[in-house]
């Protein structure tokens, strides 16, 4: 096979791999699982465009625990173009915005299910600011994110750096355009990491 033919074959193979991965609605990352009762659970998430909120609501429907949306004192612009201009500088400077959201009874929770969109391959500044505001030592943290093709990227490492004394469970990454239809994948993930569900989807033999 000549060089041109070999290069063509490689390009076709890479395209095939990318196409297959883009069809997956969610991916589950490795991590610990809960080997005992998860205790009292809090879902906490930041959502700019609404995709992460949709996934958080799926989790809430399935688990039935408390849920909190992280909101910044100064809201981010509604324009996507403006946000992508702001985000790189915030990430580079490790900016942590002031938050409107406060959880006064954080000590009562044993497990946090933490959701964020992926910005520049990282945890959003708002979520980093939230996590850094509490002593989460000894708690389980189950990370989930919405993304445009990066998967969890560096977000799990970011959480680990902010919460070094917490136990990180397996993570969930959902393509943003699949968030609304991700309930089945969310349910599978929750079972895998050991979170007990209030409700499960019927099996094919039940329908």
N, CA, C and O of each residue as an XYZ file, in Angstrom:
828
protein
N       0.862     -1.199      0.000
C       0.000      0.000      0.000
C       0.893      1.243      0.000
O       1.820      1.337      0.805
N       0.616      2.213     -0.912
C       1.425      3.424     -0.945
C       1.088      4.338      0.221
O       0.117      4.105      0.941
N       1.898      5.386      0.405
C       1.738      6.299      1.551
C       0.384      6.989      1.519
O      -0.266      7.131      2.555
N      -0.045      7.418      0.333
C      -1.338      8.114      0.210
C      -2.480      7.204      0.639
O      -3.400      7.631      1.337
N      -2.412      5.945      0.215
C      -3.464      5.002      0.590
C      -3.487      4.747      2.082
O      -4.551      4.627      2.689
N      -2.280      4.665      2.677
C      -2.187      4.441      4.115
C      -2.770      5.603      4.895
O      -3.500      5.399      5.865
N      -2.449      6.839      4.471
C      -2.973      8.037      5.144
C      -4.493      8.096      5.035
O      -5.181      8.447      5.993
N      -5.006      7.752      3.865
C      -6.465      7.744      3.664
C      -7.129      6.759      4.608
O      -8.179      7.045      5.182
N      -6.512      5.602      4.763
C      -7.056      4.560      5.645
C      -7.072      5.025      7.097
O      -8.034      4.782      7.825
N      -5.976      5.711      7.519
C      -5.884      6.214      8.894
C      -6.953      7.260      9.144
O      -7.611      7.241     10.185
N      -7.135      8.187      8.187
C      -8.149      9.248      8.336
C      -9.538      8.643      8.463
O     -10.335      9.076      9.295
N      -9.830      7.638      7.637
C     -11.144      6.989      7.692
C     -11.368      6.305      9.030
O     -12.474      6.330      9.570
N     -10.301      5.684      9.573
C     -10.412      5.020     10.866
C     -10.685      6.013     11.974
O     -11.532      5.774     12.835
N      -9.957      7.148     11.958
C     -10.165      8.174     12.973
C     -11.569      8.753     12.893
O     -12.213      8.975     13.918
N     -12.049      8.999     11.664
C     -13.401      9.517     11.493
C     -14.434      8.556     12.041
O     -15.418      8.967     12.657
N     -14.202      7.266     11.811
C     -15.121      6.242     12.311
C     -15.169      6.251     13.826
O     -16.244      6.144     14.416
N     -13.989      6.380     14.470
C     -13.947      6.388     15.935
C     -14.659      7.586     16.495
O     -15.406      7.464     17.465
N     -14.440      8.771     15.895
C     -15.099      9.995     16.369
C     -16.595      9.893     16.192
O     -17.358     10.289     17.074
N     -17.030      9.356     15.037
C     -18.465      9.232     14.773
C     -19.126      8.332     15.789
O     -20.221      8.627     16.268
N     -18.462      7.223     16.123
C     -19.039      6.299     17.097
C     -19.145      6.950     18.457
O     -20.156      6.790     19.141
N     -18.116      7.684     18.865
C     -18.144      8.296     20.196
C     -19.187      9.381     20.279
O     -19.769      9.585     21.344
N     -19.451     10.103     19.166
C     -20.410     11.200     19.216
C     -21.836     10.694     19.339
O     -22.733     11.459     19.695
N     -22.060      9.424     19.053
C     -23.407      8.877     19.156
C     -23.741      8.449     20.585
O     -24.906      8.222     20.912
N     -22.726      8.339     21.429
C     -22.981      7.942     22.802
C     -23.545      9.116     23.578
O     -22.996     10.216     23.511
N     -24.616      8.912     24.303
C     -25.229     10.013     25.047
C     -24.527     10.255     26.363
O     -24.587     11.366     26.891
N     -23.858      9.247     26.913
C     -23.211      9.416     28.209
C     -22.071      8.436     28.350
O     -22.089      7.348     27.775
N     -21.081      8.836     29.121
C     -19.982      7.947     29.456
C     -19.770      7.970     30.960
O     -19.953      9.000     31.608
N     -19.387      6.843     31.499
C     -19.173      6.721     32.934
C     -17.694      6.528     33.201
O     -17.067      5.629     32.641
N     -17.131      7.380     34.066
C     -15.728      7.287     34.403
C     -15.512      6.388     35.602
O     -16.421      6.158     36.399
N     -14.299      5.884     35.716
C     -13.976      5.016     36.837
C     -13.891      5.798     38.127
O     -13.643      7.004     38.114
N     -14.092      5.130     39.224
C     -14.033      5.766     40.539
C     -14.587      4.823     41.580
O     -14.980      3.699     41.269
N     -14.617      5.278     42.809
C     -15.129      4.449     43.890
C     -16.640      4.281     43.795
O     -17.324      5.042     43.110
N     -17.141      3.282     44.488
C     -18.577      3.101     44.654
C     -18.881      3.091     46.143
O     -18.004      2.828     46.966
N     -20.118      3.378     46.474
C     -20.516      3.382     47.877
C     -20.788      1.956     48.320
O     -21.638      1.271     47.751
N     -20.073      1.521     49.321
C     -20.229      0.142     49.793
C     -21.179      0.060     50.979
O     -21.426     -1.017     51.521
N     -21.708      1.216     51.375
C     -22.636      1.267     52.500
C     -23.735      2.260     52.165
O     -23.833      2.709     51.023
N     -24.553      2.605     53.132
C     -25.617      3.579     52.917
C     -25.014      4.938     52.553
O     -24.087      5.408     53.213
N     -25.539      5.556     51.511
C     -25.041      6.867     51.086
C     -25.413      7.971     52.059
O     -24.911      9.089     51.950
N     -26.292      7.670     53.012
C     -26.708      8.669     53.991
C     -27.566      9.749     53.351
O     -28.263      9.497     52.369
N     -27.514     10.928     53.899
C     -28.303     12.041     53.370
C     -27.591     12.630     52.160
O     -26.399     12.934     52.210
N     -28.349     12.788     51.063
C     -27.760     13.181     49.780
C     -28.225     14.583     49.382
O     -29.384     14.951     49.577
N     -27.290     15.356     48.817
C     -27.601     16.668     48.248
C     -27.125     16.702     46.799
O     -25.969     16.392     46.511
N     -28.020     17.079     45.893
C     -27.626     17.369     44.519
C     -27.322     18.861     44.450
O     -28.163     19.681     44.817
N     -26.141     19.215     43.988
C     -25.785     20.625     43.831
C     -25.203     20.798     42.436
O     -24.323     20.037     42.035
N     -25.680     21.787     41.695
C     -25.250     21.933     40.314
C     -25.206     23.399     39.901
O     -25.910     24.241     40.458
N     -24.370     23.682     38.919
C     -24.369     24.982     38.241
C     -24.732     24.725     36.795
O     -24.213     23.797     36.175
N     -25.627     25.547     36.252
C     -26.055     25.367     34.866
C     -26.179     26.726     34.199
O     -26.932     27.585     34.660
N     -25.438     26.921     33.111
C     -25.567     28.178     32.375
C     -26.667     28.098     31.320
O     -27.557     28.948     31.287
N     -26.612     27.074     30.453
C     -27.572     26.990     29.352
C     -28.770     26.096     29.608
O     -29.685     26.045     28.786
N     -28.785     25.386     30.740
C     -29.930     24.551     31.080
C     -29.699     23.058     30.948
O     -30.486     22.277     31.482
N     -28.649     22.629     30.258
C     -28.417     21.197     30.074
C     -28.087     20.484     31.383
O     -28.622     19.413     31.667
N     -27.206     21.084     32.172
C     -26.844     20.463     33.445
C     -28.051     20.421     34.379
O     -28.203     19.482     35.160
N     -28.897     21.427     34.299
C     -30.125     21.448     35.109
C     -31.031     20.274     34.745
O     -31.632     19.656     35.624
N     -31.130     19.969     33.465
C     -31.975     18.847     33.037
C     -31.470     17.524     33.616
O     -32.258     16.708     34.093
N     -30.148     17.318     33.569
C     -29.587     16.089     34.124
C     -29.801     16.055     35.637
O     -30.141     15.011     36.194
N     -29.604     17.185     36.296
C     -29.823     17.254     37.745
C     -31.265     16.906     38.099
O     -31.521     16.243     39.104
N     -32.197     17.354     37.277
C     -33.608     17.050     37.540
C     -33.914     15.570     37.334
O     -34.749     15.011     38.044
N     -33.253     14.931     36.377
C     -33.401     13.477     36.227
C     -32.941     12.774     37.507
O     -33.615     11.879     38.016
N     -31.788     13.195     38.011
C     -31.249     12.591     39.234
C     -32.215     12.813     40.392
O     -32.472     11.900     41.176
N     -32.744     14.017     40.494
C     -33.674     14.337     41.575
C     -34.919     13.461     41.515
O     -35.401     12.984     42.542
N     -35.436     13.254     40.309
C     -36.619     12.399     40.139
C     -36.341     10.973     40.582
O     -37.208     10.312     41.154
N     -35.120     10.500     40.314
C     -34.772      9.123     40.612
C     -34.388      8.892     42.072
O     -34.638      7.821     42.625
N     -33.784      9.896     42.688
C     -33.269      9.733     44.057
C     -34.189     10.360     45.098
O     -34.332      9.840     46.204
N     -34.813     11.487     44.736
C     -35.747     12.131     45.657
C     -35.096     12.870     46.802
O     -35.716     13.063     47.848
N     -33.837     13.293     46.619
C     -33.121     13.984     47.700
C     -33.217     15.497     47.528
O     -33.885     15.982     46.615
N     -32.548     16.237     48.405
C     -32.514     17.693     48.303
C     -31.723     18.103     47.065
O     -30.836     17.381     46.609
N     -32.061     19.279     46.530
C     -31.383     19.764     45.325
C     -31.203     21.277     45.427
O     -32.100     21.993     45.870
N     -30.022     21.751     45.006
C     -29.692     23.170     45.091
C     -28.997     23.595     43.801
O     -28.089     22.913     43.325
N     -29.423     24.715     43.243
C     -28.737     25.278     42.079
C     -27.789     26.373     42.533
O     -28.179     27.268     43.282
N     -26.543     26.305     42.080
C     -25.546     27.324     42.411
C     -25.774     28.545     41.523
O     -25.822     28.438     40.297
N     -25.914     29.707     42.163
C     -26.116     30.952     41.434
C     -25.071     31.970     41.865
O     -24.767     32.094     43.051
N     -24.530     32.690     40.908
C     -23.533     33.720     41.201
C     -24.222     35.051     41.511
O     -25.319     35.325     41.024
N     -23.558     35.871     42.328
C     -24.096     37.200     42.652
C     -24.206     38.029     41.381
O     -25.223     38.680     41.142
N     -23.160     38.004     40.572
C     -23.183     38.685     39.270
C     -23.439     37.621     38.208
O     -22.559     36.803     37.940
N     -24.616     37.614     37.603
C     -24.944     36.559     36.637
C     -24.034     36.609     35.409
O     -23.542     37.669     35.020
N     -23.826     35.450     34.818
C     -23.092     35.403     33.559
C     -23.980     35.931     32.431
O     -25.205     35.858     32.528
N     -23.374     36.466     31.357
C     -24.174     36.964     30.232
C     -25.024     35.863     29.615
O     -24.693     34.682     29.711
N     -26.109     36.256     28.988
C     -26.967     35.299     28.292
C     -26.354     34.851     26.969
O     -26.692     33.786     26.452
N     -25.463     35.658     26.429
C     -24.855     35.375     25.134
C     -23.733     34.350     25.268
O     -22.819     34.521     26.073
N     -23.810     33.291     24.478
C     -22.777     32.251     24.478
C     -21.425     32.838     24.080
O     -20.396     32.492     24.660
N     -21.433     33.731     23.081
C     -20.197     34.328     22.612
C     -19.511     35.113     23.721
O     -18.286     35.080     23.840
N     -20.290     35.819     24.534
C     -19.711     36.581     25.642
C     -19.130     35.656     26.714
O     -18.071     35.933     27.276
N     -19.828     34.566     26.987
C     -19.362     33.629     28.018
C     -18.031     32.998     27.612
O     -17.128     32.873     28.438
N     -17.905     32.602     26.346
C     -16.661     31.955     25.917
C     -15.498     32.944     25.848
O     -14.338     32.536     25.796
N     -15.804     34.232     25.849
C     -14.745     35.238     25.945
C     -14.313     35.439     27.393
O     -13.141     35.701     27.663
N     -15.255     35.318     28.323
C     -14.975     35.524     29.742
C     -14.295     34.311     30.369
O     -13.358     34.457     31.154
N     -14.765     33.121     30.024
C     -14.356     31.893     30.708
C     -12.848     31.632     30.725
O     -12.323     31.284     31.783
N     -12.115     31.782     29.602
C     -10.681     31.464     29.642
C      -9.904     32.273     30.680
O      -9.042     31.726     31.368
N     -10.197     33.562     30.801
C      -9.519     34.400     31.780
C      -9.835     33.982     33.207
O      -8.962     33.992     34.075
N     -11.098     33.612     33.444
C     -11.485     33.163     34.784
C     -10.774     31.861     35.148
O     -10.306     31.698     36.275
N     -10.696     30.947     34.203
C     -10.054     29.665     34.473
C      -8.557     29.838     34.705
O      -7.988     29.209     35.597
N      -7.927     30.683     33.910
C      -6.484     30.892     34.029
C      -6.111     31.527     35.365
O      -5.076     31.204     35.949
N      -6.967     32.435     35.845
C      -6.667     33.139     37.098
C      -7.225     32.434     38.323
O      -7.074     32.917     39.445
N      -7.875     31.283     38.109
C      -8.523     30.546     39.197
C      -9.542     31.425     39.916
O      -9.664     31.397     41.141
N     -10.265     32.201     39.122
C     -11.287     33.103     39.662
C     -12.418     32.303     40.309
O     -12.880     31.299     39.766
N     -12.844     32.765     41.466
C     -13.954     32.112     42.168
C     -15.016     33.154     42.498
O     -14.878     33.903     43.465
N     -16.065     33.200     41.703
C     -17.072     34.250     41.862
C     -17.818     34.165     43.189
O     -17.954     33.093     43.780
N     -18.293     35.310     43.637
C     -19.133     35.338     44.840
C     -20.482     34.704     44.501
O     -21.029     34.920     43.420
N     -21.001     33.927     45.430
C     -22.230     33.177     45.168
C     -23.405     33.688     45.997
O     -23.245     34.147     47.128
N     -24.584     33.593     45.398
C     -25.826     33.836     46.139
C     -26.217     32.601     46.936
O     -26.906     32.697     47.952
N     -25.774     31.446     46.470
C     -26.188     30.163     47.046
C     -25.418     29.846     48.318
O     -24.188     29.881     48.335
N     -26.143     29.538     49.374
C     -25.542     29.123     50.644
C     -26.283     27.887     51.157
O     -27.512     27.835     51.128
N     -25.536     26.912     51.618
C     -26.134     25.725     52.237
C     -25.746     25.747     53.706
O     -24.617     25.415     54.066
N     -26.688     26.141     54.548
C     -26.381     26.343     55.969
C     -26.183     25.016     56.707
O     -25.480     24.964     57.716
N     -26.797     23.958     56.210
C     -26.758     22.673     56.929
C     -25.884     21.641     56.228
O     -26.210     20.454     56.227
N     -24.781     22.075     55.634
C     -23.926     21.170     54.871
C     -23.451     19.973     55.701
O     -23.287     18.877     55.166
N     -23.235     20.173     56.980
C     -22.753     19.090     57.843
C     -23.717     17.902     57.879
O     -23.311     16.784     58.194
N     -24.988     18.139     57.557
C     -25.984     17.076     57.621
C     -25.874     16.090     56.451
O     -26.407     14.983     56.522
N     -25.178     16.494     55.370
C     -25.134     15.662     54.165
C     -23.907     14.765     54.174
O     -22.811     15.182     54.549
N     -24.117     13.518     53.751
C     -23.041     12.539     53.662
C     -22.504     12.396     52.238
O     -21.337     12.064     52.031
N     -23.373     12.651     51.269
C     -23.026     12.483     49.854
C     -23.489     13.686     49.053
O     -24.629     14.130     49.192
N     -22.601     14.217     48.211
C     -22.951     15.301     47.297
C     -22.875     14.794     45.864
O     -21.869     14.214     45.457
N     -23.933     15.013     45.106
C     -23.933     14.734     43.671
C     -23.725     16.082     42.986
O     -24.606     16.942     43.013
N     -22.570     16.259     42.379
C     -22.105     17.577     41.947
C     -22.112     17.688     40.427
O     -21.451     16.906     39.744
N     -22.858     18.659     39.894
C     -23.006     18.811     38.453
C     -22.481     20.123     37.920
O     -22.626     21.164     38.560
N     -21.872     20.075     36.748
C     -21.306     21.266     36.112
C     -21.235     21.097     34.601
O     -21.038     19.980     34.125
N     -21.390     22.166     33.838
C     -20.964     22.085     32.437
C     -19.439     22.140     32.388
O     -18.804     22.585     33.344
N     -18.855     21.696     31.293
C     -17.403     21.762     31.114
C     -17.068     23.055     30.367
O     -17.550     23.297     29.261
N     -16.233     23.875     30.999
C     -15.771     25.117     30.369
C     -14.267     25.017     30.163
O     -13.510     24.907     31.128
N     -13.835     25.056     28.914
C     -12.412     25.012     28.634
C     -11.734     23.779     29.192
O     -10.558     23.817     29.552
N     -12.483     22.675     29.265
C     -11.922     21.431     29.782
C     -11.917     21.337     31.293
O     -11.330     20.407     31.847
N     -12.556     22.276     31.976
C     -12.461     22.317     33.437
C     -13.825     22.487     34.110
O     -14.840     22.763     33.471
N     -13.794     22.309     35.421
C     -14.912     22.648     36.298
C     -15.196     24.139     36.166
O     -14.264     24.934     36.046
N     -16.463     24.530     36.188
C     -16.778     25.956     36.113
C     -16.310     26.692     37.370
O     -16.315     26.111     38.455
N     -15.907     27.958     37.244
C     -15.509     28.740     38.415
C     -16.580     28.788     39.494
O     -16.259     28.776     40.683
N     -17.836     28.840     39.100
C     -18.920     28.897     40.081
C     -18.964     27.647     40.941
O     -19.137     27.735     42.157
N     -18.809     26.480     40.318
C     -18.842     25.239     41.091
C     -17.587     25.090     41.943
O     -17.654     24.597     43.069
N     -16.451     25.512     41.414
C     -15.219     25.467     42.211
C     -15.361     26.375     43.432
O     -14.931     26.017     44.528
N     -15.962     27.542     43.241
C     -16.178     28.471     44.344
C     -17.083     27.852     45.406
O     -16.847     28.008     46.604
N     -18.117     27.150     44.954
C     -19.041     26.511     45.897
C     -18.332     25.440     46.712
O     -18.420     25.436     47.939
N     -17.643     24.549     46.052
C     -16.988     23.438     46.744
C     -15.920     23.931     47.718
O     -15.743     23.369     48.799
N     -15.215     24.985     47.322
C     -14.151     25.520     48.172
C     -14.692     26.218     49.415
O     -13.947     26.488     50.358
N     -15.980     26.505     49.413
C     -16.569     27.240     50.528
C     -16.980     26.380     51.711
O     -17.491     26.904     52.701
N     -16.768     25.065     51.630
C     -17.203     24.155     52.695
C     -16.099     23.132     52.988
O     -15.272     22.817     52.132
N     -16.116     22.636     54.197
C     -15.239     21.522     54.546
C     -15.988     20.236     54.216
O     -16.908     19.839     54.932
N     -15.591     19.599     53.137
C     -16.281     18.402     52.662
C     -15.501     17.128     52.988
O     -15.705     16.087     52.364
N     -14.618     17.224     53.960
C     -13.819     16.070     54.370
C     -14.721     14.914     54.799
O     -15.681     15.105     55.546
N     -14.399     13.705     54.313
C     -15.135     12.511     54.702
C     -16.422     12.284     53.948
O     -17.084     11.268     54.161
N     -16.802     13.207     53.064
C     -18.043     13.043     52.305
C     -17.763     12.350     50.976
O     -16.660     12.437     50.436
N     -18.782     11.656     50.458
C     -18.732     11.136     49.095
C     -19.108     12.258     48.132
O     -20.002     13.056     48.414
N     -18.419     12.311     46.999
C     -18.785     13.250     45.933
C     -18.941     12.466     44.642
O     -18.017     11.776     44.208
N     -20.116     12.574     44.029
C     -20.402     11.916     42.752
C     -20.490     12.992     41.669
O     -21.484     13.716     41.612
N     -19.468     13.115     40.804
C     -19.458     14.186     39.806
C     -20.224     13.816     38.539
O     -20.151     12.683     38.063
N     -20.962     14.794     37.999
C     -21.528     14.615     36.667
C     -21.372     15.924     35.904
O     -21.289     16.998     36.499
N     -21.335     15.820     34.584
C     -21.148     17.027     33.775
C     -21.906     16.900     32.461
O     -22.295     15.810     32.041
N     -22.100     18.052     31.829
C     -22.562     18.100     30.447
C     -21.448     18.729     29.620
O     -20.720     19.594     30.107
N     -21.316     18.296     28.372
C     -20.168     18.722     27.575
C     -20.506     18.663     26.094
O     -21.553     18.150     25.700
N     -19.603     19.196     25.285
C     -19.801     19.193     23.844
C     -18.898     18.234     23.113
O     -18.782     18.310     21.889
N     -18.250     17.327     23.833
C     -17.379     16.341     23.202
C     -16.140     16.008     24.006
O     -15.371     15.125     23.626
N     -15.937     16.708     25.119
C     -14.713     16.525     25.909
C     -14.834     15.458     26.986
O     -13.826     15.074     27.581
N     -16.037     14.972     27.251
C     -16.235     14.113     28.411
C     -16.016     14.924     29.676
O     -16.262     16.130     29.690
N     -15.561     14.281     30.728
C     -15.336     15.005     31.987
C     -14.101     15.890     31.923
O     -13.937     16.781     32.757
N     -13.220     15.657     30.936
C     -11.989     16.450     30.777
C     -11.228     16.515     32.104
O     -10.929     15.475     32.692
N     -10.910     17.729     32.586
C     -10.144     17.882     33.829
C     -11.041     18.142     35.048
O     -10.540     18.415     36.138
N     -12.360     18.057     34.864
C     -13.266     18.467     35.939
C     -13.156     17.601     37.190
O     -13.262     18.112     38.304
N     -12.942     16.291     37.018
C     -12.827     15.413     38.182
C     -11.539     15.735     38.954
O     -11.536     15.767     40.184
N     -10.456     15.969     38.221
C      -9.205     16.369     38.871
C      -9.363     17.694     39.593
O      -8.799     17.893     40.669
N     -10.140     18.609     38.994
C     -10.398     19.900     39.643
C     -11.129     19.710     40.964
O     -10.796     20.351     41.962
N     -12.126     18.827     40.970
C     -12.864     18.560     42.206
C     -11.941     17.944     43.239
O     -11.982     18.301     44.416
N     -11.108     17.014     42.791
C     -10.185     16.352     43.719
C      -9.212     17.357     44.343
O      -8.853     17.225     45.513
N      -8.786     18.355     43.572
C      -7.844     19.347     44.095
C      -8.502     20.266     45.122
O      -7.851     20.720     46.063
N      -9.798     20.538     44.939
C     -10.520     21.401     45.872
C     -10.995     20.615     47.092
O     -11.102     21.164     48.189
N     -11.277     19.336     46.896
C     -11.821     18.487     47.974
C     -10.917     17.279     48.193
O     -11.348     16.151     47.955
N      -9.676     17.479     48.639
C      -8.712     16.371     48.725
C      -9.068     15.314     49.752
O      -8.567     14.192     49.681
N      -9.924     15.651     50.704
C     -10.263     14.703     51.762
C     -11.651     14.091     51.591
O     -12.209     13.508     52.521
N     -12.191     14.234     50.391
C     -13.476     13.604     50.055
C     -13.214     12.352     49.223
O     -12.152     12.213     48.617
N     -14.183     11.446     49.197
C     -14.086     10.244     48.367
C     -14.862     10.470     47.083
O     -16.080     10.644     47.122
N     -14.171     10.471     45.935
C     -14.835     10.690     44.652
C     -15.345      9.374     44.079
O     -14.604      8.399     43.952
N     -16.621      9.374     43.740
C     -17.255      8.214     43.120
C     -17.103      8.290     41.606
O     -16.628      9.296     41.078
N     -17.502      7.234     40.908
C     -17.446      7.231     39.450
C     -18.236      8.393     38.872
O     -19.282      8.760     39.408
N     -17.747      8.973     37.790
C     -18.340     10.179     37.210
C     -19.240      9.853     36.019
O     -19.167      8.771     35.436
N     -20.092     10.824     35.675
C     -20.988     10.707     34.518
C     -20.784     11.912     33.614
O     -20.791     13.050     34.084
N     -20.603     11.669     32.318
C     -20.485     12.734     31.324
C     -21.597     12.584     30.295
O     -21.737     11.529     29.677
N     -22.384     13.636     30.111
C     -23.529     13.601     29.199
C     -23.347     14.674     28.128
O     -23.086     15.834     28.447
N     -23.485     14.290     26.865
C     -23.466     15.290     25.807
C     -24.600     16.284     26.038
O     -25.735     15.900     26.319
N     -24.270     17.574     25.914
C     -25.255     18.613     26.205
C     -26.541     18.463     25.415
O     -27.629     18.670     25.953
N     -26.427     18.103     24.133
C     -27.627     17.984     23.308
C     -28.425     16.721     23.583
O     -29.476     16.502     22.981
N     -27.923     15.877     24.503
C     -28.632     14.660     24.881
C     -29.153     14.716     26.313
O     -29.709     13.739     26.816
N     -28.971     15.861     26.966
C     -29.311     15.976     28.386
C     -30.774     15.634     28.668
O     -31.074     14.925     29.629
N     -31.671     16.129     27.842
C     -33.093     15.910     28.083
C     -33.455     14.432     28.025
O     -34.367     13.983     28.720
N     -32.742     13.676     27.196
C     -33.056     12.259     26.988
C     -32.063     11.318     27.682
O     -31.894     10.173     27.264
N     -31.417     11.799     28.726
C     -30.347     11.029     29.361
C     -30.791     10.247     30.595
O     -29.952      9.691     31.303
N     -32.074     10.198     30.857
C     -32.551      9.585     32.095
C     -32.076      8.137     32.270
O     -31.691      7.735     33.368
N     -32.106      7.368     31.197
C     -31.713      5.957     31.286
C     -30.238      5.827     31.682
O     -29.881      4.994     32.515
N     -29.388      6.662     31.071
C     -27.969      6.629     31.398
C     -27.717      7.105     32.820
O     -26.856      6.574     33.521
N     -28.474      8.110     33.237
C     -28.363      8.623     34.606
C     -28.718      7.527     35.613
O     -28.027      7.336     36.613
N     -29.792      6.824     35.334
C     -30.231      5.733     36.218
C     -29.167      4.644     36.312
O     -28.886      4.136     37.397
N     -28.579      4.289     35.174
C     -27.528      3.267     35.147
C     -26.326      3.714     35.981
O     -25.774      2.933     36.756
N     -25.929      4.970     35.817
C     -24.791      5.514     36.568
C     -25.039      5.487     38.070
O     -24.174      5.062     38.835
N     -26.207      5.935     38.492
C     -26.525      5.964     39.920
C     -26.452      4.565     40.530
O     -25.959      4.393     41.645
N     -26.941      3.581     39.803
C     -26.869      2.203     40.288
C     -25.413      1.740     40.388
O     -25.033      1.061     41.342
N     -24.608      2.112     39.397
C     -23.209      1.681     39.368
C     -22.410      2.230     40.555
O     -21.533      1.550     41.087
N     -22.717      3.460     40.963
C     -21.941      4.049     42.059
C     -22.555      3.768     43.429
O     -22.016      4.189     44.452
N     -23.689      3.053     43.445
C     -24.257      2.611     44.719
C     -25.272      3.532     45.346
O     -25.523      3.447     46.548
N     -25.874      4.429     44.544
C     -26.927      5.313     45.055
C     -28.264      4.598     44.930
O     -28.636      4.155     43.843
N     -28.976      4.484     46.026
C     -30.291      3.832     46.011
C     -31.324      4.741     45.358
O     -31.333      5.950     45.590
N     -32.190      4.154     44.543
C     -33.189      4.913     43.793
C     -34.577      4.726     44.376
O     -34.916      3.670     44.911
N     -35.369      5.782     44.258
C     -36.780      5.694     44.631
C     -37.573      4.992     43.544
O     -38.560      4.306     43.810
N     -37.115      5.182     42.308
C     -37.863      4.685     41.159
C     -36.888      4.173     40.123
O     -35.830      4.772     39.934
N     -37.202      3.101     39.457
C     -36.400      2.609     38.335
C     -37.311      2.388     37.136
O     -38.497      2.095     37.286
N     -36.742      2.531     35.952
C     -37.520      2.337     34.727
C     -37.922      0.870     34.603
O     -37.170     -0.010     35.021
N     -39.099      0.593     34.035
C     -39.523     -0.798     33.858
C     -38.615     -1.530     32.884
O     -38.125     -0.940     31.921
N     -38.393     -2.799     33.129
C     -37.607     -3.606     32.205
C     -38.472     -3.933     30.997
O     -39.695     -3.827     31.078
N     -37.856     -4.337     29.852
C     -38.643     -4.635     28.630
C     -39.734     -5.680     28.893
O     -40.801     -5.609     28.283
N     -39.494     -6.642     29.784
C     -40.493     -7.678     30.012
C     -41.694     -7.141     30.811
O     -42.750     -7.772     30.859
N     -41.511     -5.955     31.441
C     -42.608     -5.368     32.201
C     -43.515     -4.516     31.338
O     -44.619     -4.166     31.756
N     -43.062     -4.173     30.130
C     -43.819     -3.254     29.283
C     -44.640     -4.033     28.276
O     -45.352     -3.438     27.467
